[in-house]
């Protein structure tokens, strides 16, 4: 077993024992383990699937998942938000960032989604229940139950890129320090375009 495997095992044990992946003791312990190489994980979540899942979770947590996805928030970052972070006059929030997710700044919200954000902040539940309700929602929606709560933070980048928003604008909105962090979404879009071309070529030749 490698150091990274040990780290994953310890991380799971601490998360299960303390009931919170963001528990300060777990964070301090995990700082001594080598970090895994960054994997370009792209969630298998469409806007239609998200709304289907949201329909299946309890009323008091529906807005949590909508807000995380709409703003591209890390779950730890979301859980740090309070009413003091809301900027209702300009429809924005001040993202405080966390020790593990350093983004800080103003995140703008379209007025059509603002009511969801106001209902979601502060979070009505802590991480443990937020994750449990997510898993239950996946099962009730007959979705892949391996989809992670943290996958929601990639929805903003992927969906905006797929809709034609430029990489530069997506990078600015998500406040990525490095363009390569944003490039993952364009790669998925580009692969989809190549797949469509291949289908056209093959079907025309049949």
MARBA-3410 file (N, C-alpha, C, O; in Angstrom, 1 decimal):
206
0.9,-1.2,0.0,0.0,0.0,0.0,0.9,1.2,0.0,1.8,1.3,0.8 ~ 0.6,2.2,-0.9,1.4,3.4,-1.0,1.0,4.4,0.1,0.0,4.2,0.7 ~ 1.8,5.5,0.2,1.5,6.5,1.1,0.1,7.2,0.8,-0.6,7.5,1.7 ~ -0.1,7.3,-0.5,-1.4,7.9,-1.0,-2.6,7.0,-0.6,-3.6,7.5,-0.2 ~ -2.4,5.7,-0.7,-3.4,4.7,-0.3,-3.7,4.8,1.2,-4.8,4.8,1.7
-2.6,4.9,2.0,-2.7,5.1,3.4,-3.5,6.4,3.7,-4.3,6.4,4.6 ~ -3.1,7.5,3.0,-3.8,8.7,3.2,-5.3,8.7,2.9,-6.1,9.2,3.7 ~ -5.7,8.0,1.9,-7.1,7.8,1.5,-7.8,7.0,2.6,-8.9,7.4,3.0 ~ -7.2,6.0,3.1,-7.8,5.2,4.2,-8.0,6.0,5.5,-9.0,5.9,6.1 ~ -6.9,6.8,5.8,-7.0,7.6,7.0,-8.1,8.7,6.9,-8.9,9.0,7.8
-8.1,9.3,5.7,-9.1,10.3,5.4,-10.5,9.8,5.6,-11.4,10.4,6.2 ~ -10.8,8.6,5.0,-12.1,8.0,5.1,-12.5,7.7,6.6,-13.6,7.9,7.0 ~ -11.5,7.1,7.3,-11.7,6.8,8.7,-12.1,8.0,9.5,-13.0,8.0,10.3 ~ -11.3,9.1,9.3,-11.6,10.3,10.1,-12.9,11.0,9.7,-13.6,11.5,10.6 ~ -13.2,11.0,8.4,-14.5,11.5,7.9,-15.6,10.8,8.5,-16.6,11.4,9.0
-15.6,9.4,8.5,-16.6,8.6,9.0,-16.8,8.8,10.5,-17.9,8.9,11.1 ~ -15.6,8.8,11.2,-15.6,8.9,12.7,-16.2,10.3,13.2,-17.0,10.3,14.1 ~ -15.7,11.3,12.5,-16.1,12.7,12.9,-17.3,13.2,12.3,-17.9,14.2,12.6 ~ -17.8,12.5,11.2,-19.0,12.9,10.6,-18.9,14.1,9.7,-20.0,14.7,9.4 ~ -17.7,14.6,9.5,-17.6,15.8,8.7,-16.2,15.9,8.0,-15.2,15.8,8.7
-16.2,15.9,6.7,-15.0,15.9,6.0,-14.2,17.2,6.2,-13.0,17.3,6.0 ~ -14.9,18.3,6.7,-14.2,19.5,7.0,-13.9,19.7,8.5,-13.5,20.8,8.9 ~ -13.9,18.6,9.3,-13.6,18.8,10.7,-12.1,19.2,10.8,-11.3,18.7,10.1 ~ -11.9,20.2,11.7,-10.5,20.7,11.8,-9.4,19.7,12.2,-8.3,19.8,11.7 ~ -9.8,18.7,13.0,-8.8,17.6,13.4,-8.5,16.8,12.1,-7.3,16.5,11.9
-9.5,16.5,11.3,-9.2,15.7,10.1,-8.3,16.5,9.2,-7.4,16.0,8.6 ~ -8.6,17.8,9.0,-7.7,18.7,8.2,-6.3,18.7,8.6,-5.4,18.6,7.8 ~ -6.1,18.8,9.9,-4.7,18.9,10.5,-4.0,17.6,10.2,-2.8,17.6,9.8 ~ -4.7,16.4,10.4,-4.0,15.1,10.2,-3.7,14.9,8.8,-2.6,14.5,8.5 ~ -4.6,15.3,7.9,-4.4,15.0,6.5,-3.3,15.9,5.8,-2.8,15.6,4.8
-2.9,17.0,6.5,-1.9,17.8,6.0,-0.5,17.1,5.9,0.4,17.5,5.2 ~ -0.3,16.0,6.7,1.0,15.3,6.8,1.1,14.3,5.7,2.1,13.7,5.5 ~ 0.0,14.0,5.0,0.0,12.9,4.0,0.2,13.6,2.6,-0.2,14.7,2.3 ~ 1.0,12.8,1.7,1.2,13.3,0.3,-0.1,13.5,-0.4,-1.1,12.7,-0.2 ~ -0.2,14.6,-1.2,-1.4,14.8,-1.9,-1.4,14.0,-3.2,-0.4,13.8,-3.8
-2.6,13.5,-3.5,-2.8,12.8,-4.8,-2.7,13.7,-6.0,-3.0,14.9,-5.9 ~ -2.2,13.2,-7.1,-2.1,14.1,-8.3,-3.6,14.5,-8.7,-4.5,13.7,-8.5 ~ -3.7,15.8,-9.1,-5.0,16.3,-9.5,-5.6,15.5,-10.6,-4.9,15.4,-11.7 ~ -6.8,15.0,-10.5,-7.5,14.2,-11.5,-8.6,15.1,-12.1,-9.3,15.7,-11.4 ~ -8.6,15.2,-13.4,-9.6,16.0,-14.1,-11.0,15.3,-14.0,-11.4,14.8,-15.1
-11.6,15.3,-12.9,-12.8,14.6,-12.7,-14.0,15.5,-13.2,-14.1,16.6,-12.7 ~ -14.7,15.0,-14.2,-15.8,15.8,-14.7,-17.1,15.1,-14.3,-17.3,13.9,-14.7 ~ -18.0,15.7,-13.5,-19.2,15.0,-13.1,-20.2,14.6,-14.2,-20.4,15.4,-15.1 ~ -20.8,13.5,-14.0,-21.8,13.0,-14.9,-23.1,13.5,-14.5,-24.1,12.8,-14.3 ~ -23.2,14.9,-14.5,-24.4,15.5,-14.0,-24.9,16.5,-15.1,-24.1,17.4,-15.5
-26.1,16.5,-15.5,-26.7,17.4,-16.4,-27.6,18.4,-15.6,-28.0,18.0,-14.5 ~ -28.0,19.5,-16.2,-28.9,20.4,-15.5,-30.2,19.6,-15.2,-30.8,19.8,-14.2 ~ -30.7,18.8,-16.2,-31.9,18.1,-16.0,-31.8,17.1,-14.9,-32.8,17.0,-14.1 ~ -30.7,16.4,-14.8,-30.5,15.5,-13.7,-30.5,16.2,-12.3,-31.0,15.7,-11.3 ~ -29.8,17.3,-12.3,-29.7,18.1,-11.0,-31.1,18.4,-10.5,-31.4,18.2,-9.3
-32.0,18.9,-11.4,-33.3,19.3,-11.0,-34.1,18.1,-10.5,-35.0,18.1,-9.6 ~ -33.9,16.9,-11.2,-34.6,15.7,-10.8,-34.1,15.3,-9.4,-35.0,14.8,-8.6 ~ -32.9,15.4,-9.1,-32.4,15.1,-7.7,-32.9,16.1,-6.7,-33.4,15.7,-5.6 ~ -32.9,17.4,-7.1,-33.4,18.4,-6.1,-34.9,18.1,-5.8,-35.3,18.4,-4.7 ~ -35.7,17.6,-6.7,-37.1,17.3,-6.5,-37.2,16.2,-5.4,-38.3,16.1,-4.7
-36.2,15.4,-5.3,-36.3,14.2,-4.4,-35.8,14.4,-3.0,-36.0,13.6,-2.1 ~ -35.1,15.6,-2.7,-34.6,15.8,-1.4,-35.6,16.7,-0.6,-36.5,17.3,-1.2 ~ -35.4,16.7,0.7,-36.3,17.5,1.6,-36.3,19.0,1.2,-35.3,19.5,0.7 ~ -37.4,19.6,1.5,-37.6,21.0,1.1,-36.5,21.9,1.6,-36.0,22.8,1.0 ~ -36.1,21.7,2.9,-35.2,22.6,3.5,-33.7,22.5,3.0,-32.9,23.4,3.4
-33.4,21.5,2.2,-32.1,21.5,1.6,-32.0,21.6,0.1,-31.0,21.6,-0.5 ~ -33.2,21.8,-0.5,-33.2,21.9,-2.0,-32.3,23.0,-2.5,-31.5,22.8,-3.4 ~ -32.4,24.2,-1.9,-31.7,25.3,-2.3,-30.1,25.2,-2.1,-29.4,25.8,-2.8 ~ -29.7,24.3,-1.2,-28.3,24.1,-1.0,-27.6,23.6,-2.3,-26.6,24.1,-2.7 ~ -28.2,22.6,-2.9,-27.6,21.9,-4.0,-27.7,22.8,-5.3,-26.7,22.9,-6.1
-28.8,23.6,-5.4,-28.9,24.5,-6.5,-27.8,25.6,-6.4,-27.2,26.0,-7.4 ~ -27.6,26.1,-5.2,-26.6,27.2,-5.0,-25.2,26.7,-5.2,-24.4,27.4,-5.8 ~ -24.9,25.5,-4.7,-23.5,25.0,-4.9,-23.2,24.9,-6.4,-22.1,25.2,-6.8 ~ -24.2,24.3,-7.1,-23.9,24.1,-8.6,-23.9,25.4,-9.3,-23.0,25.7,-10.2 ~ -24.8,26.3,-9.0,-24.9,27.6,-9.7,-23.7,28.5,-9.6,-23.4,29.2,-10.5
-23.1,28.4,-8.4,-21.9,29.3,-8.1,-20.6,28.6,-8.2,-19.6,29.2,-8.0 ~ -20.6,27.3,-8.5,-19.4,26.5,-8.6,-18.6,26.5,-7.2,-17.4,26.6,-7.2 ~ -19.4,26.3,-6.2,-18.8,26.3,-4.8,-18.3,25.0,-4.4,-18.9,24.0,-4.7 ~ -17.2,25.0,-3.7,-16.7,23.9,-2.9,-17.6,23.7,-1.7,-18.1,24.7,-1.2 ~ -17.9,22.5,-1.3,-18.8,22.3,-0.2,-18.3,23.0,1.1,-19.1,23.6,1.9
-17.0,23.0,1.3,-16.5,23.7,2.5,-16.7,25.2,2.4,-17.0,25.8,3.4 ~ -16.5,25.7,1.2,-16.7,27.1,1.0,-18.1,27.5,1.2,-18.4,28.5,1.8 ~ -19.0,26.7,0.7,-20.5,26.9,0.9,-20.8,26.9,2.4,-21.6,27.8,2.8 ~ -20.4,26.0,3.1,-20.7,25.9,4.5,-20.2,27.0,5.4,-20.6,27.2,6.5 ~ -19.2,27.8,4.8,-18.7,28.9,5.6,-19.5,30.2,5.4,-19.4,31.1,6.1
-20.4,30.1,4.4,-21.2,31.3,4.1,-22.3,31.6,5.1,-23.0,30.7,5.7 ~ -22.4,32.9,5.4,-23.5,33.4,6.4,-24.2,34.5,5.7,-23.9,34.9,4.6 ~ -25.3,35.0,6.3,-26.0,36.1,5.8,-25.2,37.4,5.5,-25.4,38.2,4.6 ~ -24.1,37.5,6.3,-23.2,38.6,6.1,-22.4,38.6,4.8,-21.9,39.6,4.3 ~ -22.4,37.4,4.1,-21.7,37.3,2.9,-22.6,37.7,1.7,-22.2,37.8,0.6
-23.9,37.9,1.9,-24.9,38.2,0.9,-24.8,39.7,0.5,-24.7,40.5,1.4 ~ -24.8,40.0,-0.8,-24.8,41.3,-1.3,-26.1,41.5,-2.1,-26.0,41.5,-3.4 ~ -27.3,41.6,-1.5,-28.5,41.6,-2.2,-28.7,42.7,-3.2,-29.4,42.5,-4.2 ~ -28.1,43.9,-3.0,-28.4,45.0,-3.9,-27.7,44.7,-5.3,-28.2,45.2,-6.3 ~ -26.6,44.0,-5.3,-25.9,43.7,-6.6,-26.1,42.2,-7.0,-25.4,41.8,-7.9
-26.9,41.5,-6.2,-27.1,40.0,-6.5,-25.8,39.3,-6.5,-25.4,38.8,-7.5 ~ -25.1,39.3,-5.4,-23.8,38.7,-5.3,-23.5,38.2,-3.9,-24.2,38.5,-3.0 ~ -22.5,37.3,-3.8,-22.0,36.9,-2.5,-20.5,37.2,-2.4,-19.8,37.2,-3.4 ~ -20.0,37.4,-1.2,-18.6,37.5,-1.0,-18.1,36.1,-0.6,-18.3,35.7,0.6 ~ -17.4,35.4,-1.4,-16.9,34.1,-1.1,-15.7,34.2,-0.2,-14.7,34.9,-0.5
-15.8,33.6,1.0,-14.7,33.8,2.0,-13.5,32.9,1.8,-12.4,33.2,2.2 ~ -13.7,31.8,1.0,-12.6,30.9,0.8,-12.4,30.0,2.1,-13.0,30.4,3.1 ~ -11.7,29.0,2.0,-11.3,28.1,3.1,-9.9,27.7,3.0,-9.2,28.1,2.1 ~ -9.4,27.0,4.0,-8.0,26.6,4.1,-7.7,25.6,2.9,-6.6,25.6,2.4 ~ -8.7,24.9,2.5,-8.5,23.9,1.4,-9.0,24.4,0.0,-8.7,23.8,-1.0
-9.7,25.5,0.0,-10.2,26.1,-1.2,-10.1,27.6,-1.1,-10.9,28.2,-0.4 ~ -9.1,28.1,-1.7,-8.6,29.5,-1.4,-9.3,30.6,-2.2,-9.0,31.8,-2.0 ~ -10.3,30.3,-3.0,-11.0,31.3,-3.7,-11.6,32.4,-2.8,-12.2,32.0,-1.8 ~ -11.4,33.6,-3.1,-12.0,34.7,-2.3,-12.4,35.8,-3.3,-11.7,36.1,-4.2 ~ -13.6,36.4,-3.1,-14.0,37.5,-4.0,-15.5,37.5,-4.2,-16.2,36.8,-3.5
-16.0,38.3,-5.1,-17.4,38.5,-5.4,-17.9,37.5,-6.4,-17.3,37.5,-7.5 ~ -18.9,36.8,-6.1,-19.5,35.8,-7.0,-20.9,36.3,-7.4,-21.7,36.5,-6.5 ~ -21.1,36.6,-8.6,-22.4,37.2,-9.0,-23.5,36.1,-9.3,-23.1,35.0,-9.8 ~ -24.7,36.5,-9.1,-25.8,35.6,-9.2,-26.9,36.2,-10.1,-27.3,37.4,-9.9 ~ -27.4,35.5,-11.1,-28.5,36.0,-11.9,-29.7,36.2,-11.0,-29.9,35.4,-10.1
-30.5,37.2,-11.3,-31.7,37.5,-10.4,-32.7,36.3,-10.4,-33.4,36.2,-9.4 ~ -32.7,35.5,-11.4,-33.6,34.4,-11.4,-33.2,33.3,-10.4,-34.1,32.5,-10.0 ~ -31.9,33.2,-10.1,-31.5,32.2,-9.1,-31.2,32.8,-7.7,-31.0,32.1,-6.8 ~ -31.4,34.1,-7.6,-31.1,34.8,-6.3,-32.0,34.2,-5.2,-31.5,34.1,-4.1 ~ -33.3,34.0,-5.4,-34.1,33.5,-4.3,-33.6,32.1,-3.8,-33.7,31.9,-2.6
-33.0,31.3,-4.7,-32.5,30.0,-4.2,-31.3,30.3,-3.3,-31.1,29.6,-2.3 ~ -30.4,31.2,-3.7,-29.2,31.6,-2.9,-29.6,32.1,-1.5,-29.0,31.7,-0.5 ~ -30.6,33.0,-1.5,-31.0,33.5,-0.2,-31.6,32.4,0.7,-31.3,32.5,1.9 ~ -32.2,31.4,0.2,-32.8,30.4,1.0,-31.7,29.4,1.5,-31.8,28.8,2.5 ~ -30.6,29.3,0.7,-29.5,28.4,1.0,-28.5,28.8,2.0,-27.7,28.0,2.5
-28.4,30.2,2.2,-27.4,30.7,3.0,-28.0,31.4,4.3,-28.8,32.3,4.2 ~ -27.5,31.0,5.5,-26.6,29.9,5.7,-27.2,28.5,5.5,-28.4,28.4,5.5 ~ -26.3,27.5,5.4,-26.8,26.2,5.2,-27.6,25.7,6.4,-27.2,26.0,7.6 ~ -28.8,25.1,6.2,-29.6,24.7,7.3,-29.1,23.4,7.9,-29.5,23.0,9.0 ~ -28.1,22.7,7.3,-27.5,21.5,7.9,-26.0,21.5,7.7,-25.5,22.3,7.0
-25.4,20.7,8.5,-23.9,20.5,8.4,-23.6,19.5,7.3,-24.5,18.9,6.7 ~ -22.3,19.3,7.1,-21.8,18.5,6.0,-22.4,17.1,6.0,-22.9,16.6,4.9 ~ -22.4,16.5,7.1,-22.9,15.1,7.2,-24.3,14.9,6.7,-24.5,14.0,5.9 ~ -25.2,15.8,7.1,-26.6,15.7,6.6,-26.7,16.1,5.1,-27.5,15.6,4.4 ~ -25.9,17.1,4.8,-25.9,17.6,3.4,-25.5,16.4,2.4,-26.1,16.3,1.4
-24.6,15.6,2.8,-24.1,14.5,2.0,-25.2,13.4,2.1,-25.5,12.8,1.0 ~ -25.8,13.1,3.2,-26.8,12.0,3.3,-28.0,12.3,2.5,-28.5,11.4,1.7 ~ -28.4,13.5,2.5,-29.6,13.9,1.7,-29.3,13.8,0.2,-30.1,13.5,-0.6 ~ -28.0,14.2,-0.1,-27.6,14.1,-1.5,-27.6,12.6,-2.0,-28.1,12.3,-3.1 ~ -27.1,11.7,-1.2,-27.1,10.3,-1.6,-28.5,9.8,-1.7,-28.8,9.0,-2.6
-29.3,10.2,-0.7,-30.7,9.7,-0.8,-31.4,10.3,-2.0,-32.2,9.6,-2.6 ~ -31.1,11.5,-2.4,-31.7,12.1,-3.6,-31.3,11.4,-4.8,-32.1,11.2,-5.7 ~ -30.0,11.0,-4.9,-29.5,10.2,-6.0,-30.3,8.9,-6.2,-30.7,8.6,-7.3 ~ -30.4,8.2,-5.1,-31.1,6.9,-5.1,-32.6,7.1,-5.5,-33.1,6.3,-6.3 ~ -33.2,8.1,-5.0,-34.6,8.3,-5.3,-34.8,8.7,-6.7,-35.9,8.4,-7.3
-33.8,9.4,-7.3,-33.9,9.9,-8.7,-33.4,8.8,-9.6,-33.4,9.0,-10.8 ~ -33.0,7.6,-9.1,-32.5,6.5,-9.9,-31.2,7.0,-10.6,-31.0,6.6,-11.8 ~ -30.4,7.8,-10.0,-29.2,8.3,-10.6,-28.0,7.4,-10.0,-28.2,6.6,-9.1 ~ -26.9,7.6,-10.6,-25.6,6.9,-10.1,-25.3,7.4,-8.7,-25.0,8.5,-8.5 ~ -25.4,6.5,-7.8,-25.2,6.9,-6.4,-23.7,7.1,-6.0,-23.4,7.5,-4.9
-22.8,6.9,-7.0,-21.4,7.2,-6.8,-21.1,8.6,-7.0,-20.0,9.1,-6.7 ~ -22.0,9.4,-7.6,-21.8,10.8,-7.8,-21.6,11.5,-6.5,-22.4,11.3,-5.5 ~ -20.5,12.3,-6.4,-20.2,12.9,-5.2,-20.8,14.3,-5.0,-21.0,15.0,-6.0 ~ -21.0,14.7,-3.8,-21.5,16.0,-3.5,-20.5,17.1,-4.0,-21.0,18.1,-4.6 ~ -19.3,16.8,-3.9,-18.3,17.8,-4.3,-18.2,17.9,-5.8,-17.6,18.9,-6.3
-18.8,16.9,-6.6,-18.9,17.0,-8.0,-19.7,18.3,-8.5,-19.5,18.8,-9.6 ~ -20.6,18.7,-7.6,-21.4,19.8,-8.0,-20.6,21.1,-8.3,-21.1,22.0,-9.1 ~ -19.5,21.3,-7.7,-18.7,22.5,-7.9,-18.2,22.6,-9.3,-17.9,23.7,-9.8 ~ -18.2,21.5,-10.1,-17.7,21.6,-11.5,-18.8,21.9,-12.4,-18.6,22.2,-13.6 ~ -20.1,21.9,-12.0,-21.2,22.1,-12.9,-21.2,23.4,-13.5,-21.4,23.6,-14.7
-20.9,24.4,-12.8,-20.9,25.8,-13.3,-19.9,25.9,-14.5,-20.2,26.4,-15.5 ~ -18.7,25.4,-14.3,-17.7,25.5,-15.3,-18.0,24.7,-16.6,-17.8,25.2,-17.7 ~ -18.5,23.5,-16.3,-18.8,22.6,-17.5,-20.0,23.1,-18.2,-20.0,23.1,-19.5 ~ -21.1,23.4,-17.5,-22.3,23.8,-18.2,-22.1,25.2,-18.9,-22.6,25.3,-20.0 ~ -21.4,26.1,-18.3,-21.2,27.4,-19.0,-20.3,27.2,-20.2,-20.6,27.8,-21.3
-19.3,26.4,-20.1,-18.4,26.1,-21.3,-19.2,25.4,-22.4,-19.1,25.8,-23.6 ~ -20.0,24.4,-22.1,-20.8,23.8,-23.1,-21.8,24.7,-23.7,-22.2,24.5,-24.9 ~ -22.2,25.7,-23.0,-23.2,26.7,-23.6,-22.5,27.8,-24.4,-23.2,28.6,-25.0 ~ -21.2,27.7,-24.5,-20.5,28.6,-25.4,-19.7,29.8,-24.7,-19.2,30.6,-25.4 ~ -19.7,29.8,-23.4,-19.0,30.9,-22.7,-17.5,30.6,-22.9,-17.1,29.5,-22.8
-16.7,31.7,-23.1,-15.3,31.5,-23.4,-14.6,31.0,-22.1,-15.0,31.2,-21.0 ~ -13.4,30.3,-22.4,-12.6,29.9,-21.2,-12.2,31.0,-20.3,-12.2,30.8,-19.1 ~ -11.9,32.1,-20.9,-11.4,33.3,-20.1,-12.5,33.8,-19.2,-12.2,34.1,-18.0 ~ -13.7,33.8,-19.7,-14.8,34.2,-18.8,-15.2,33.2,-17.7,-15.5,33.6,-16.6 ~ -15.1,31.9,-18.1,-15.3,30.9,-17.1,-14.2,30.9,-16.0,-14.5,30.8,-14.8
-13.0,31.1,-16.5,-11.9,31.2,-15.5,-12.1,32.4,-14.6,-11.9,32.3,-13.4 ~ -12.6,33.5,-15.1,-12.8,34.7,-14.3,-13.9,34.5,-13.3,-13.8,34.8,-12.1 ~ -15.0,33.8,-13.8,-16.2,33.6,-12.9,-15.8,32.6,-11.8,-16.3,32.8,-10.6 ~ -15.0,31.6,-12.1,-14.7,30.6,-11.1,-13.4,31.0,-10.3,-13.0,30.3,-9.4 ~ -12.8,32.1,-10.7,-11.6,32.6,-10.1,-10.5,31.6,-10.0,-9.8,31.4,-9.0
-10.3,30.9,-11.1,-9.2,30.0,-11.2,-7.9,30.7,-11.4,-7.8,31.6,-12.2 ~ -6.9,30.4,-10.6,-5.6,31.1,-10.7,-4.8,30.7,-11.9,-4.0,31.5,-12.5 ~ -5.1,29.5,-12.4,-4.3,28.9,-13.5,-5.3,28.5,-14.6,-6.3,27.9,-14.3 ~ -5.1,29.0,-15.9,-6.0,28.6,-17.0,-6.2,27.1,-17.2,-7.2,26.7,-17.7 ~ -5.2,26.3,-16.8,-5.3,24.9,-16.9,-6.4,24.3,-16.1,-6.9,23.2,-16.4
-6.7,25.0,-15.0,-7.8,24.5,-14.2,-9.2,24.6,-14.9,-10.1,23.8,-14.7 ~ -9.3,25.6,-15.8,-10.5,25.8,-16.5,-10.5,25.0,-17.8,-11.6,24.7,-18.3 ~ -9.3,24.7,-18.3,-9.2,24.0,-19.6,-9.9,22.6,-19.6,-10.3,22.1,-20.6 ~ -10.0,22.0,-18.4,-10.6,20.7,-18.3,-12.1,20.7,-18.9,-12.5,19.7,-19.5 ~ -12.8,21.8,-18.7,-14.1,21.9,-19.2,-14.2,22.0,-20.7,-15.0,21.4,-21.4
-13.2,22.8,-21.3,-13.2,22.9,-22.7,-12.8,21.6,-23.4,-13.2,21.2,-24.5 ~ -11.9,20.8,-22.7,-11.5,19.5,-23.2,-12.8,18.6,-23.4,-12.9,17.9,-24.4 ~ -13.6,18.6,-22.4,-14.9,17.8,-22.5,-15.7,18.3,-23.6,-16.3,17.4,-24.3 ~ -15.9,19.6,-23.8,-16.7,20.1,-24.9,-16.1,19.7,-26.2,-16.8,19.3,-27.1 ~ -14.7,19.8,-26.3,-14.1,19.5,-27.6,-14.2,18.0,-27.9,-14.4,17.7,-29.1
-14.1,17.2,-26.9,-14.2,15.7,-27.1,-15.7,15.4,-27.6,-15.8,14.5,-28.5 ~ -16.6,16.1,-27.1,-18.0,15.9,-27.5,-18.2,16.3,-29.0,-18.9,15.6,-29.7 ~ -17.6,17.4,-29.4,-17.7,17.9,-30.8,-17.0,16.9,-31.7,-17.5,16.6,-32.8 ~ -15.9,16.4,-31.3,-15.2,15.4,-32.2,-16.1,14.1,-32.3,-16.2,13.5,-33.4 ~ -16.7,13.7,-31.2,-17.6,12.5,-31.2,-18.8,12.7,-32.2,-19.1,11.8,-32.9
-19.3,14.0,-32.2,-20.4,14.2,-33.1,-20.0,14.2,-34.6,-20.7,13.7,-35.4 ~ -18.8,14.7,-34.8,-18.2,14.7,-36.2,-18.0,13.2,-36.6,-18.4,12.9,-37.7 ~ -17.5,12.4,-35.7,-17.2,11.0,-36.1,-18.5,10.3,-36.4,-18.6,9.5,-37.3 ~ -19.6,10.6,-35.6,-20.9,10.0,-35.8,-21.4,10.4,-37.2,-21.9,9.6,-37.9 ~ -21.3,11.7,-37.5,-21.7,12.2,-38.9,-21.0,11.4,-40.0,-21.6,11.0,-40.9
-19.6,11.3,-39.9,-18.8,10.7,-40.9,-19.2,9.2,-41.0,-19.4,8.7,-42.2 ~ -19.4,8.5,-39.9,-19.6,7.1,-40.0,-21.1,6.8,-40.5,-21.3,5.8,-41.3 ~ -22.0,7.6,-40.0,-23.4,7.4,-40.4,-23.6,7.7,-41.9,-24.3,7.0,-42.6 ~ -22.9,8.7,-42.4,-23.0,9.0,-43.8,-22.4,7.9,-44.7,-22.8,7.7,-45.9 ~ -21.5,7.2,-44.2,-20.8,6.2,-44.9,-21.5,4.8,-44.9,-21.1,3.9,-45.6
-22.4,4.7,-44.0,-23.1,3.4,-43.8,-23.9,3.0,-45.0,-24.6,2.0,-45.0
END
